[in-house]
């Protein structure tokens, strides 16, 4: 025992085992979502790479150009179109820590508690830097203020603005936010230095639906698809016109359940006898059960919103 001593290798092993307390308290993780898990959205990916990945990978070039403040990005669009997946993927690809916060989670009925929760989120992010803070449903956290309003929502918006404006102390802390209703967010949040860039993540067109279906089904291997299944034909089907990425995932899942149900009841398919596969007939059954989560009226509203954001 007298010859026992701690060496450098022991510390290296311990570093891999011990997680900093700041990360434990803040529920900070590095997501396991990658770009390969996201079908399509190539243009949005490029914007996120330049806003978050590039500053992490090329810090010297950014400092040379005077770009020292991380940009904040608002992802706007219908629910189920991949906004959260995009945020997780960009954090994973850059190796950044990730704090995900749903807007309503920070709201508290007691005076001062909501503001304290906002401060804690930013403090945990600074302790875990480089880090991405992702505010989901940010419209619930910072709705548009009025001149007469003096309630808790105003104080929360003011606290959020204060934290976002801490330019010197916010280095290596990147802010992403997602909303279905960017029109009701307080305009002060969307000014330069805060969430200064808005990216619209809309309903996928047919070409993107093909890419999404291939991603969901791992190119037809999981679930295994029958020879009569044509993913391009499914993606171009008029019934998919208002489908989001989440709806397409639900469609594949329902078709898989139809195949399983048929197998369990002993009604074998003619495709691959004795081998469980999802056939075209199962997708037809799934179409009858899975309806678009976005109505035609909602689609028109989001198209108008996209036009207003692109002006």
C-alpha positions as CSV (number, residue, x, y, z in Angstrom):
1,X,0.0,0.0,0.0
2,X,2.9,2.4,0.6
3,X,3.9,2.2,-3.0
4,X,0.4,3.1,-4.2
5,X,0.1,6.5,-5.9
6,X,-2.2,8.3,-8.2
7,X,-0.9,8.8,-11.7
8,X,-2.0,11.0,-14.6
9,X,-3.7,8.1,-16.3
10,X,-6.0,7.7,-13.3
11,X,-7.2,11.3,-13.7
12,X,-7.8,10.8,-17.4
13,X,-10.0,7.8,-16.6
14,X,-11.8,9.7,-13.9
15,X,-12.5,12.6,-16.2
16,X,-14.5,10.3,-18.5
17,X,-16.5,9.0,-15.5
18,X,-17.3,12.2,-13.5
19,X,-19.9,14.6,-14.8
20,X,-19.6,18.3,-13.7
21,X,-22.4,19.2,-11.2
22,X,-23.4,22.1,-13.3
23,X,-24.3,19.8,-16.1
24,X,-26.2,17.4,-13.8
25,X,-28.3,20.2,-12.4
26,X,-29.1,21.7,-15.8
27,X,-30.0,18.4,-17.5
28,X,-27.4,19.2,-20.2
29,X,-26.8,16.6,-22.8
30,X,-25.3,16.1,-26.2
31,X,-28.2,14.9,-28.4
32,X,-27.9,11.6,-30.4
33,X,-29.8,13.0,-33.4
34,X,-27.7,13.5,-36.5
35,X,-28.2,15.0,-40.0
36,X,-28.8,11.4,-41.2
37,X,-32.0,11.3,-39.1
38,X,-33.5,14.3,-40.9
39,X,-34.8,14.0,-44.4
40,X,-34.6,17.0,-46.6
41,X,-34.4,20.6,-45.2
42,X,-31.1,21.2,-46.9
43,X,-31.4,25.0,-47.1
44,X,-32.2,25.2,-43.3
45,X,-29.2,23.0,-42.5
46,X,-26.9,25.3,-44.4
47,X,-28.1,28.3,-42.4
48,X,-27.7,26.5,-39.1
49,X,-24.2,25.3,-40.1
50,X,-23.1,28.9,-40.7
51,X,-24.7,30.3,-37.6
52,X,-23.6,27.6,-35.1
53,X,-21.2,25.0,-36.5
54,X,-19.0,27.4,-38.3
55,X,-18.2,29.6,-35.2
56,X,-17.3,26.5,-33.2
57,X,-15.1,25.0,-35.9
58,X,-13.5,28.2,-37.2
59,X,-13.3,30.6,-34.2
60,X,-10.2,32.4,-35.4
61,X,-11.7,33.4,-38.7
62,X,-14.8,34.7,-36.9
63,X,-12.7,36.8,-34.5
64,X,-10.8,38.2,-37.4
65,X,-14.0,39.4,-39.0
66,X,-15.3,40.8,-35.7
67,X,-18.1,38.2,-35.4
68,X,-17.8,37.6,-31.7
69,X,-21.5,37.4,-30.8
70,X,-23.3,34.2,-31.5
71,X,-26.4,34.7,-33.6
72,X,-29.8,33.7,-32.3
73,X,-32.1,31.8,-34.6
74,X,-35.9,31.4,-34.6
75,X,-37.3,28.3,-36.3
76,X,-40.9,29.0,-37.3
77,X,-43.4,26.8,-39.0
78,X,-46.2,24.2,-38.5
79,X,-45.8,21.6,-35.8
80,X,-44.3,18.3,-36.7
81,X,-42.0,19.7,-39.5
82,X,-38.7,18.9,-37.7
83,X,-37.8,22.1,-35.8
84,X,-36.7,20.3,-32.7
85,X,-34.8,17.6,-34.7
86,X,-32.9,20.4,-36.5
87,X,-31.9,22.0,-33.2
88,X,-30.7,18.6,-31.8
89,X,-28.8,17.6,-34.9
90,X,-26.9,20.9,-35.1
91,X,-25.9,20.5,-31.4
92,X,-24.8,16.9,-32.0
93,X,-22.8,17.7,-35.2
94,X,-20.9,20.5,-33.4
95,X,-20.4,18.5,-30.2
96,X,-22.1,21.2,-28.2
97,X,-24.0,20.6,-25.0
98,X,-27.8,21.0,-25.4
99,X,-30.4,22.4,-23.0
100,X,-34.0,22.0,-24.2
101,X,-36.6,24.2,-22.5
102,X,-40.3,24.3,-23.3
103,X,-41.6,27.8,-22.8
104,X,-44.4,27.0,-20.5
105,X,-42.1,25.1,-18.2
106,X,-40.4,28.3,-17.0
107,X,-43.7,30.1,-16.2
108,X,-44.6,30.2,-12.5
109,X,-47.6,31.7,-10.7
110,X,-45.3,33.2,-7.9
111,X,-43.8,36.6,-8.4
112,X,-40.1,36.5,-9.4
113,X,-40.0,32.7,-9.9
114,X,-40.3,32.8,-13.7
115,X,-37.5,35.4,-14.0
116,X,-35.3,33.3,-11.7
117,X,-35.9,30.2,-13.9
118,X,-34.8,32.1,-17.0
119,X,-31.7,33.3,-15.2
120,X,-30.9,29.7,-14.1
121,X,-31.2,28.4,-17.7
122,X,-28.7,30.9,-19.0
123,X,-26.3,30.4,-16.0
124,X,-26.3,26.6,-16.6
125,X,-25.6,27.2,-20.3
126,X,-22.7,29.4,-19.4
127,X,-21.3,26.8,-17.0
128,X,-21.7,24.2,-19.7
129,X,-20.3,26.3,-22.6
130,X,-20.1,25.7,-25.5
131,X,-23.8,25.1,-25.3
132,X,-27.0,25.5,-27.3
133,X,-30.2,26.6,-25.5
134,X,-33.3,25.5,-27.3
135,X,-36.5,27.3,-26.4
136,X,-39.5,25.3,-27.7
137,X,-42.9,27.0,-27.8
138,X,-41.1,30.3,-27.2
139,X,-44.3,32.2,-28.0
140,X,-45.7,31.1,-24.7
141,X,-42.6,32.6,-22.9
142,X,-42.4,36.0,-24.6
143,X,-45.8,37.0,-26.1
144,X,-46.2,40.5,-27.5
145,X,-46.3,43.1,-24.8
146,X,-48.8,46.0,-24.6
147,X,-48.4,49.5,-23.1
148,X,-50.9,48.7,-20.3
149,X,-49.6,45.3,-19.4
150,X,-47.5,45.0,-16.2
151,X,-47.9,41.3,-15.3
152,X,-45.6,38.3,-15.0
153,X,-45.3,37.9,-18.8
154,X,-43.8,41.4,-19.2
155,X,-41.2,40.6,-16.5
156,X,-40.3,37.3,-18.1
157,X,-39.8,39.0,-21.5
158,X,-37.7,41.7,-19.9
159,X,-35.5,39.1,-18.1
160,X,-35.1,37.2,-21.4
161,X,-34.0,40.4,-23.1
162,X,-31.5,41.1,-20.4
163,X,-30.0,37.6,-20.6
164,X,-29.8,37.8,-24.4
165,X,-28.2,41.2,-24.3
166,X,-25.3,39.9,-22.1
167,X,-23.1,39.9,-25.1
168,X,-19.7,39.7,-23.4
169,X,-20.8,36.9,-21.1
170,X,-22.8,34.9,-23.7
171,X,-19.9,33.8,-25.8
172,X,-20.1,30.2,-26.9
173,X,-23.8,30.1,-25.8
174,X,-26.0,29.8,-28.8
175,X,-29.7,30.4,-28.7
176,X,-32.3,28.5,-30.9
177,X,-36.0,28.9,-30.5
178,X,-39.0,27.3,-32.2
179,X,-42.6,28.5,-32.5
180,X,-45.7,27.8,-34.5
181,X,-46.8,31.5,-34.2
182,X,-44.0,33.9,-34.8
183,X,-46.6,36.7,-35.3
184,X,-47.5,36.8,-31.6
185,X,-43.9,37.0,-30.3
186,X,-42.7,40.3,-28.8
187,X,-40.9,42.2,-31.6
188,X,-38.1,43.1,-29.2
189,X,-37.0,39.4,-29.1
190,X,-36.5,39.4,-32.9
191,X,-34.1,42.4,-33.0
192,X,-30.4,42.1,-33.9
193,X,-28.3,40.5,-31.2
194,X,-31.2,38.4,-30.0
195,X,-33.2,36.1,-32.2
196,X,-32.0,38.1,-35.2
197,X,-32.6,35.4,-37.9
198,X,-35.9,33.7,-38.6
199,X,-36.0,30.5,-40.7
200,X,-39.3,29.1,-41.9
201,X,-39.6,25.3,-41.6
202,X,-42.7,24.5,-43.7
203,X,-44.6,21.6,-45.0
204,X,-42.4,19.3,-47.1
205,X,-42.9,19.3,-50.9
206,X,-43.1,16.0,-52.7
207,X,-39.3,15.8,-53.3
208,X,-38.7,16.3,-49.6
209,X,-41.4,13.8,-48.7
210,X,-39.5,11.2,-50.7
211,X,-36.3,11.9,-48.7
212,X,-38.2,11.9,-45.4
213,X,-39.8,8.5,-46.2
214,X,-36.5,7.0,-47.1
215,X,-35.0,8.3,-43.8
216,X,-37.9,7.0,-41.8
217,X,-37.8,3.5,-43.4
218,X,-33.9,3.4,-43.6
219,X,-34.2,3.1,-47.4
220,X,-36.9,0.4,-47.1
221,X,-35.1,-1.9,-44.7
222,X,-36.7,-1.0,-41.4
223,X,-39.5,-1.7,-41.6
224,X,-38.8,-4.0,-44.5
225,X,-40.9,-3.0,-47.5
226,X,-42.5,-5.3,-50.1
227,X,-41.5,-5.1,-53.7
228,X,-44.9,-3.4,-54.5
229,X,-44.1,-0.4,-52.3
230,X,-43.0,2.7,-54.2
231,X,-42.0,5.5,-51.8
232,X,-41.9,8.1,-54.6
233,X,-45.5,7.2,-55.5
234,X,-46.5,7.5,-51.9
235,X,-44.7,10.9,-51.5
236,X,-46.4,12.2,-54.6
237,X,-49.9,11.0,-53.6
238,X,-52.3,13.9,-53.2
239,X,-53.3,12.6,-49.8
240,X,-49.9,13.6,-48.6
241,X,-50.3,17.2,-49.6
242,X,-50.8,18.5,-46.0
243,X,-48.6,15.9,-44.3
244,X,-45.9,17.0,-42.0
245,X,-42.8,15.0,-41.3
246,X,-44.5,13.7,-38.2
247,X,-47.5,12.7,-40.2
248,X,-45.3,10.7,-42.6
249,X,-43.7,8.9,-39.6
250,X,-47.2,8.1,-38.3
251,X,-48.1,6.8,-41.7
252,X,-45.2,4.4,-41.8
253,X,-45.9,3.3,-38.2
254,X,-49.5,2.6,-39.0
255,X,-48.7,0.6,-42.1
256,X,-46.2,-1.4,-40.0
257,X,-48.9,-2.1,-37.4
258,X,-51.3,-3.2,-40.2
259,X,-48.7,-5.7,-41.4
260,X,-48.1,-7.0,-37.9
261,X,-51.9,-7.2,-37.2
262,X,-52.3,-9.3,-40.4
263,X,-49.4,-11.5,-39.5
264,X,-50.8,-12.1,-36.0
265,X,-54.3,-13.0,-37.3
266,X,-52.7,-15.6,-39.7
267,X,-53.4,-13.8,-42.9
268,X,-50.1,-14.1,-44.7
269,X,-49.2,-11.6,-47.5
270,X,-48.3,-12.9,-50.9
271,X,-45.2,-10.7,-50.8
272,X,-42.4,-12.7,-49.2
273,X,-44.4,-15.7,-47.9
274,X,-43.4,-16.3,-44.3
275,X,-41.4,-13.1,-44.1
276,X,-43.0,-10.1,-42.4
277,X,-43.0,-7.1,-44.8
278,X,-45.0,-3.9,-45.3
279,X,-46.8,-4.0,-48.6
280,X,-48.7,-1.4,-50.6
281,X,-52.0,-2.7,-49.2
282,X,-50.9,-1.8,-45.7
283,X,-50.0,1.7,-46.7
284,X,-53.5,2.1,-48.2
285,X,-55.0,1.0,-44.9
286,X,-52.7,3.5,-43.1
287,X,-53.9,6.3,-45.4
288,X,-57.5,5.7,-44.2
289,X,-56.4,6.1,-40.6
290,X,-53.7,8.8,-40.6
291,X,-55.1,12.2,-41.5
292,X,-53.0,15.4,-42.0
293,X,-52.4,17.3,-38.8
294,X,-52.5,20.6,-40.8
295,X,-55.8,21.6,-42.4
296,X,-56.0,23.3,-45.7
297,X,-57.0,26.5,-43.9
298,X,-53.9,26.3,-41.7
299,X,-51.7,25.6,-44.7
300,X,-52.9,28.9,-46.3
301,X,-52.1,30.7,-43.1
302,X,-48.6,29.3,-42.9
303,X,-48.0,30.1,-46.6
304,X,-49.0,33.7,-45.9
305,X,-46.7,33.7,-42.9
306,X,-43.8,32.3,-45.1
307,X,-44.3,35.1,-47.6
308,X,-44.3,37.8,-44.9
309,X,-41.0,36.4,-43.5
310,X,-39.3,36.3,-46.9
311,X,-40.1,40.0,-47.6
